[in-house]
Amino acid sequence: MKHEITVTEGSNIIAFSGEIDLESSPVAREILLKSFDRSGNVIVDLSGVTYIDSSGVASLVEALQAAKKNGSQFALAAASEPTRRVLELARLDKVFTMYESVAEGINA
């Protein structure tokens, strides 16, 4: 798993790529939770994620809970097809705010 963090128009954009699995999810979790140290909203770009398992999904859920506790906005954007399928099967597409693109999330 790789990641890149950028700040655009007051939003922290975290772009993940590769696999978010049992091996890499602790790093993803740490990155997500540290993003709330900065001010602004958090948008997670999932367009480059080729695989996500339950531990990766748990990291996203924990970040959503931290955002709510922190009073921050948290959204997922541009979920790849494999990632979208996992989120839909778990019915988490109804829990997360999801955008078709990062630009849509920034402009929301």
Protein Blocks (a to p, Z undefined) as FASTA:
>chain_A
ZZddddeehiacdddehjddfklmmmmmmmmmmmmmpgcdddddfklpcbdcfklmmmmm
mmmmmmmmnopacddehiafklmmmmmmnopmmmpccdfbfklmmmZZ
